[in-house]
Amino acid sequence: MKDLFGKAILDYQTNNSPEDIITETSISEADEMNVSYLFRSYKEMPKLEQKALQLAKGKVLDVGSGAGSHALYLQNERKLEVTAIDISENAIKACELRGLKNAEVVNVLDLDTCEKFDTILLLMNGTGVFGKLNQITTYLQKLKNLLNDGGQILIDSSDIIYMFDQDEDGAYEINANGYYGELTFNIEYKGEKEDEFDWLYLDYNTLQNAAHANGLECELILEGKHYDYLARLTN
């Protein structure tokens, strides 16, 4: 990957003429996102994210930390021990410049399970990192193995069924190939296009079933206004 998302984050942090990020998916047209949104304060965050940060406890792992706004709040305001990880080298550089003490460029699947955590955060459609439905077990087993006894995984996503058309009987017109939440994502930044990547949105029932199949309890914590939700998985 060209790490364009991370480049946008680092450009914003270093005042290097940041521009909007253009995102497009396999079921939606191009949309612009201002990079400043990734640097939002706790008060500017959606209710689901605020709730997750309130529930965080003990030693925390922030998976897919991006610009580090969640991790920084937990470190500076909640005084928790936080490790932020992301596959983006540029994003982690920005996290370090913002004052994050523990930030690492690594895929969560490559983490050493000798280190355990009390809370694992996956926010801003945390299920996205799974990529495809058939990868859920791989990720949930890894996350489970990273948890201390009594630990929790706080993860959010959205049921994107609303993005599909309905016929006159009310049935959704969905391609029969695969799960409707499996998308391909495209990013463009400063005229350069990122390599296409898989991104997964999960409805709550599918997440709950997957959690149970992997020996995890699943609890619906909060629902948002746009078919989004926050869930807690426990061992």
N, C-alpha and C positions, 0 to 999 in steps of 0.2 A: 504494500500500500504506500501511497505517496504522503500520507499523514497530513492531508490538507485541513482536516478538522482541527488537528493540533496546531497547525501553522496559523490558522485564524485565531485560536486562543492565545498563542504566544505573541502574535502581532498586536493583539489588543492589550496584552499585559505590558508590552514594551513600547507601546505607542508607535508601532511601525505601520502606519497607514492601514488599519484594519478595514475590511469591506464586509458586506453581508455574505453569509453562506447561502448558497442556493441548493436546496434539497429537492429530490424527486424520487418517488417510489414507483413500483410496478403498477400501482392502482391509483396514483395521484399525480397531478401536474406539478410543475416546478413551483417552489415557494421560497421566499426569502426569509432568512432568520438573522436578526441583528446579534452579533457576537456578544454584546453587552449582557444579553439575557443569561448567558452562562456564568456571569460574574455577579448574579443577583444576591442581595442580602437575604437573611432569614425572613424579614418582613415581606419581601417581594416574592417569596416562594409560594407555590400552590399549597393548599391545605394538606394534601397527601404527603408532600415532602416535609412540611413542618411537623406533621404527626410522626413520621418515621424518625425524625431527629429528636423528638421528645421521648420516643420509646427506646432509643439507642442507649445501651448500658455497657459497662465494663470495657474490655479491650475490643476495639472496632476495626473492621476491615471494610473499606469503601471500594467496591469493585466498579471499574469504569468511572473513575473519579472526575474525568474531564478537567475543567478549570479549578476544581478543588473546593467549590463553595460549600458543599455539605461537610466535607472533612474539616475545613477551617472553622466552621461554626462549632463543631463538636470539640475540636482542639482548643479553641480560644474562649468559647463561651461556656461549654459544658465541662471543660477541663478533663476530657477523656483522652485515653491513649489511642491514637488513630493511625492506621496505615492506609495510605491511598495508593491504589494501583490502577494502571491504564496501559494499554498497548501502544499509546501515542507518546513518543519521546518528547515531542514539542509540548504536549499538554503537561507532562510531568515537570518539565523545565519551568513552565508557568506556575505550577503548584509550588515549586521550591522558591521561586521569586516572590510568591505571595506569602511565604513564611511557613509552609507546611514542613514539619520536622521529619516526617516519615513518608516519603513518596518514592515509588519504584515503578520502572518500566517492566511490566511482566503480564503475561496472560494468566488469569486465575487458575487455569488448568495446569500450569507449570509451577504453582506454588508448592513449597515443601509443607506437607501436612504435619510436620513436627511442631509447627507453631499453630496454636489454636486461638480462636476468637470467641467472644461472648455475643457479639453482634456482627452480622455481615449485611452490608447495605448494597442493594442494587436498585438505583433510582433513575428516573427519567426513562421510563419503559425498560426496567431492569431485565425483563425477559428477552430483550433484543439481543443480548450477547449470546444467547443459546443458538441463534441463527436459524435453525430448523427444528421442527417437532421431534425428529428422530435423534436430536442431540440433547434433549432435556435430561434423560437419565444420566448421561456422562457428566453434565454440569451439576445436577442435583446431588449425585454421589460425591463429587469433589467438594461441593459446598458443605455437605453433611460431615465429611471427614475433616473439615477445617473448623468445625464447631466444638467448643467446650461442652461438657454436659450441662444441660439447662440453657444452652445458647439459642439464638434466634436468627433467622434470616428475614430481613424486611425487604420486600420486593414489590414493585408496582408494574402495572401494565394496563392495557385497554382492550376491550372487546370491540374490534373494528368492524363488526358485522353491519353497523349502521352506514358504512361507506359503500355498501353494495345496493344495487337496485332491487326492488321487489316487484313481483308480477301481480296480476289483478287478484290473485288469491292470497296475497301477503307473503308468499314464499320468496326467500332471497335468491337472486340469480348469481350463484357462485360456481366458478369453474370446478368441475369434479376432480381435477388433478390436485391432490394435496390438501392441506389445511388452509383455510382462507386467511389466517394470520401470518402465513409465510410470505414475506415480501422481499424484493430486491431493492436496495437503496443506492441512490446515486448522489454524490456531493460535488459541487463545483465551487471553486474559490479563486478569485483573481484570474478568471479565464482559464483555469486548469481544472480538468476533470479527474476525480478520484476513480480508482478501480471499483467496479460494482461489488457490493457485498450483501450477504443475507442478513435479514433482521426479522425477529419474531415478535409478534403481538399475540398474547394469550388471553382468552376469556377465562374468567375465574374458575369455572367448573373444570376446564381442561387442566389448569394449574393444580387444582385440588386433587384431581385424579392422579396426576403425575406424582405429586408429593406423597400421596398414600402408597402408591406403587413402589416408592423408594424409601419407605419407612419413616416418613416425616408427617407430622400433623400440620394441617393448614387451616388458618383462621382468617376470615375476612375482617379487616380492621376498619376500613373506611372506603366509601365510594365517592367518586367525584361527580361533576356535572356532565362530563363528556365520555361516559361509558368507561371511565378509568377507575382504578381501585388500588388499594394498598393491602397486601396480605402479609401474614407472619407465618413462617414455617419453623417448626421446632422439632427437636429430636427426642 
